[in-house]
Amino acid sequence: MQKFEKIKLDDDKGHEMQLQLLYKNRLVHQMHVTDVKGSRIYYGNACAEPELPQAMREELFGPNVQSLMLSPPASIPGLDNKSIKYIESLLKYMQRGLILKCVEGSVYAIRLCRTAIYYATYVTEESQKIDRPNTGFKEIKLFDYEEYMRELTAFKNDPENRKKPTPEIHLFFGQRGVASQFSKVLICGKLVSCRAKR
């Protein structure tokens, strides 16, 4: 996987993120999120329908944010037909998407799509499900910046007895995964708060 670009301290505004998305360990998208309202990862063109009234669009898809439409798997070199078929079956339920937002270095998610999405951080190797709210747009905190900084300080004070925390968030679409088996997941992502990475 490619490494994220270095973020300059002067560029940090507390809401910026870097995102990578992969199909079967092949980099498909890389994005620097600068919208203070966050970013949506989705598939298809439902949220771009011009006929939808603004109120209905916001009710279905949430706030108007910087968006990333996922590429069709058939357009990615090196994927076999079986993998393309499985990835397509996951993507077709991604129309409403996943909204990601960074506030003061902490990262939040709102899952609107029907595709099950899991995440893992330095806190736990086992992935956790991002639940979809029954109503509204409930945010789930994926990464706590203040907690991360406390853990990082504790590691620097006692590096022999503590594990160094990492700021990356791993995303798994349609199947559970662990960070150590990242490359085996059909659709996965890596997300990092720019403030935590500086």
Disulfide bonds with the S-S distance in Angstrom:
none
